[in-house]
Amino acid sequence: MEFKYTKDSISINDKVLTKLDEFVVDFINILRKYCNYVVISGYIPIFFGRTRGTEDVDVFIDYVDKKTFVSFYNDLVKNNYYFLNPEDENGLYEMLMDNLGIRTAIKDTIIPNMEMKFIKDDIDRFTLNNRVNVIVNKKSNLFISPIEVEIPYKLYLGSGKDIEDALYLWDIFQDNLDKKLMNRFMNELNVSGEQYGIKI
C-alpha cells in the first residue's frame, strides 16, 4: 500500500477496504454531521495494514450539547445502529459528561463496535486540533490521531500488542515524522522507544 504523506494529510490510492474499514467509514459519515472527531489507538495501525484483530474502534469527540447528541443518537438508530450500554439517550449523554465511553454497533452484532469519549485533557485536545486527514482512494476520508502522538501513547500503554502497534507505525512513517513533536509527547508521557529501536 502506497501513500503520500504531508503534515496534515495522508493520501492512499490503492487500499482495499476491509469490512472493518467499511464499518468505520459508514459510522464516521454519520458522526461527522454532528461534531469534530478523531480516530485513535489500535485501529490506526490496522488501517495501515497491521494484521491483528480488534473488537472496538476508539474515537474522541468534541463536546456537543445534549440536543445535538440526541439528534446524533436518533440518526444512528435510524441507520440500524444500537448502543451496547444499557442506557437511553439521556443516560448515554450523562456517561459522556462523566468522561466514560459509550459503545455502538450495528443491530444484532457486538463486534466491531465504536467507542466514543469526549476529549478530557490537553493531549486529547491537541490530538483533535491536529488530527490528520486520511484520504482513501480519492473517495472517502477520515481523521486520525497524529502519528507523532500515537506512537508515544502506544508505548505509554505498554502492553505487548501496543508496543507492536508503535513499532509498526514507526516502521511505516519514521521518515515522515516531526521528530521534535514526537519527542515532546515522549517526554510528556515519560516513555522511551530506544529499547525497541525507535530512536528520535
C-alpha positions as CSV (number, residue, x, y, z in Angstrom):
1,M,0.0,0.0,0.0
2,E,1.5,3.3,-1.1
3,F,0.7,6.7,0.4
4,K,1.5,10.3,0.1
5,Y,2.3,12.0,3.5
6,T,2.1,15.6,4.4
7,K,1.9,17.3,7.8
8,D,-1.9,17.5,7.6
9,S,-2.9,14.6,5.4
10,I,-2.2,11.1,4.1
11,S,-3.4,10.1,0.7
12,I,-3.9,6.4,-0.1
13,N,-4.9,5.4,-3.6
14,D,-4.7,1.6,-3.6
15,K,-6.3,0.5,-0.4
16,V,-8.7,-2.5,-0.4
17,L,-11.3,-1.7,2.2
18,T,-12.0,-4.5,4.7
19,K,-15.3,-5.0,6.4
20,L,-13.9,-3.2,9.4
21,D,-12.9,-0.2,7.3
22,E,-16.3,-0.1,5.7
23,F,-17.9,-0.2,9.2
24,V,-15.7,2.7,10.4
25,V,-16.2,4.8,7.3
26,D,-20.0,4.4,7.4
27,F,-20.1,5.3,11.1
28,I,-17.9,8.3,10.6
29,N,-20.1,9.6,7.8
30,I,-22.9,9.9,10.3
31,L,-20.7,11.2,13.2
32,R,-19.1,14.0,11.1
33,K,-22.5,15.7,10.7
34,Y,-22.7,16.4,14.4
35,C,-19.2,17.1,15.8
36,N,-15.5,17.1,15.3
37,Y,-13.9,13.7,15.9
38,V,-10.5,11.9,15.7
39,V,-10.0,8.2,15.4
40,I,-7.3,7.0,17.8
41,S,-5.4,3.9,19.1
42,G,-5.5,0.4,17.8
43,Y,-7.5,0.9,14.6
44,I,-4.8,3.2,13.1
45,P,-2.1,0.5,12.6
46,I,-4.8,-1.9,11.5
47,F,-5.9,0.6,8.9
48,F,-2.4,0.9,7.6
49,G,-2.0,-2.9,7.2
50,R,-1.1,-4.4,10.5
51,T,-2.7,-7.8,10.8
52,R,-4.4,-8.2,14.1
53,G,-8.0,-8.3,15.3
54,T,-9.8,-5.7,17.3
55,E,-13.2,-5.6,19.0
56,D,-13.6,-1.8,19.1
57,V,-12.5,1.4,17.4
58,D,-11.8,4.3,19.7
59,V,-12.9,7.8,18.8
60,F,-12.5,11.1,20.7
61,I,-15.3,13.6,20.0
62,D,-15.5,17.2,20.8
63,Y,-18.1,18.4,23.3
64,V,-21.7,18.7,22.0
65,D,-24.8,19.8,23.8
66,K,-27.5,17.4,24.7
67,K,-29.8,18.4,21.9
68,T,-27.1,17.7,19.3
69,F,-26.3,14.4,20.9
70,V,-29.9,13.3,20.8
71,S,-30.0,14.2,17.1
72,F,-26.9,12.1,16.6
73,Y,-28.4,9.2,18.6
74,N,-31.6,9.3,16.6
75,D,-29.7,9.3,13.3
76,L,-27.7,6.2,14.4
77,V,-30.9,4.4,15.4
78,K,-32.5,5.2,12.1
79,N,-29.4,3.8,10.3
80,N,-29.6,0.4,12.1
81,Y,-27.2,1.1,15.0
82,Y,-27.8,0.4,18.7
83,F,-25.8,1.2,21.9
84,L,-24.2,-1.6,23.9
85,N,-24.6,0.4,27.1
86,P,-27.9,-0.3,28.8
87,E,-28.9,3.4,28.8
88,D,-31.3,5.6,26.8
89,E,-30.0,8.8,25.1
90,N,-30.2,10.7,28.4
91,G,-28.1,8.2,30.2
92,L,-25.6,7.9,27.4
93,Y,-25.1,11.6,27.4
94,E,-24.5,11.6,31.1
95,M,-21.9,8.9,30.7
96,L,-20.1,11.1,28.2
97,M,-20.2,14.0,30.6
98,D,-18.7,11.8,33.2
99,N,-15.8,11.0,30.9
100,L,-17.0,7.5,30.3
101,G,-17.0,5.7,26.9
102,I,-20.2,4.7,25.1
103,R,-20.3,1.9,22.5
104,T,-22.4,1.5,19.4
105,A,-22.6,-1.3,16.8
106,I,-24.8,-2.5,14.0
107,K,-28.0,-4.1,15.3
108,D,-27.7,-7.8,16.1
109,T,-23.9,-7.6,16.3
110,I,-21.5,-6.8,19.1
111,I,-18.2,-6.8,17.2
112,P,-16.9,-4.5,15.8
113,N,-18.1,-1.5,17.8
114,M,-17.2,2.2,18.1
115,E,-16.3,3.5,21.5
116,M,-16.7,7.3,21.8
117,K,-15.5,9.6,24.6
118,F,-15.5,13.4,25.0
119,I,-12.0,14.8,24.9
120,K,-10.9,15.4,28.5
121,D,-7.4,16.9,28.7
122,D,-4.7,18.9,26.9
123,I,-3.3,15.9,25.0
124,D,-6.8,14.9,23.8
125,R,-7.4,18.5,22.7
126,F,-4.1,18.6,20.8
127,T,-5.0,15.3,19.1
128,L,-8.3,16.6,18.0
129,N,-7.0,20.0,16.9
130,N,-4.1,18.5,15.0
131,R,-5.9,15.5,13.5
132,V,-4.6,14.1,10.2
133,N,-6.9,13.8,7.2
134,V,-6.6,10.4,5.6
135,I,-8.0,10.4,2.0
136,V,-8.8,6.9,0.9
137,N,-8.9,6.1,-2.8
138,K,-10.0,9.6,-3.6
139,K,-13.5,8.7,-2.5
140,S,-13.7,8.9,1.3
141,N,-11.8,10.3,4.2
142,L,-11.4,10.0,8.0
143,F,-9.4,11.9,10.6
144,I,-6.9,10.1,12.7
145,S,-4.5,11.0,15.6
146,P,-1.1,12.4,14.6
147,I,1.3,9.6,14.3
148,E,3.7,11.6,16.5
149,V,1.2,11.3,19.3
150,E,0.1,7.8,18.6
151,I,3.5,6.1,18.9
152,P,4.3,7.6,22.3
153,Y,0.8,6.8,23.5
154,K,1.1,3.2,22.5
155,L,4.4,3.0,24.3
156,Y,2.8,4.5,27.3
157,L,0.1,1.9,27.3
158,G,2.9,-0.7,27.3
159,S,1.2,-4.0,26.5
160,G,2.9,-6.3,24.0
161,K,0.2,-5.5,21.5
162,D,0.5,-1.8,22.0
163,I,4.3,-1.8,21.6
164,E,4.0,-3.9,18.4
165,D,1.5,-1.2,17.2
166,A,4.0,1.5,18.0
167,L,6.8,-0.3,16.1
168,Y,4.6,-1.0,13.1
169,L,3.7,2.7,12.8
170,W,7.3,3.7,13.3
171,D,8.5,1.3,10.6
172,I,6.0,2.8,8.1
173,F,6.2,6.5,9.0
174,Q,9.6,7.2,10.5
175,D,10.9,9.1,7.5
176,N,7.9,11.4,7.5
177,L,7.5,12.3,11.2
178,D,8.1,15.5,13.0
179,K,10.7,14.1,15.4
180,K,10.7,17.3,17.6
181,L,6.9,16.9,18.1
182,M,7.2,13.2,18.8
183,N,9.9,13.8,21.3
184,R,7.6,16.3,23.1
185,F,5.0,13.7,23.6
186,M,7.6,11.1,24.6
187,N,8.6,13.5,27.4
188,E,5.1,14.3,28.4
189,L,4.2,10.7,28.7
190,N,7.6,9.8,30.2
191,V,8.3,7.0,27.7
192,S,11.2,6.0,25.5
193,G,11.3,3.8,22.4
194,E,15.1,3.3,22.2
195,Q,15.0,-0.2,23.6
196,Y,12.6,-1.1,20.7
197,G,14.6,0.6,18.0
198,I,12.5,3.8,18.0
199,K,15.2,6.5,18.0
200,I,14.4,10.2,17.7
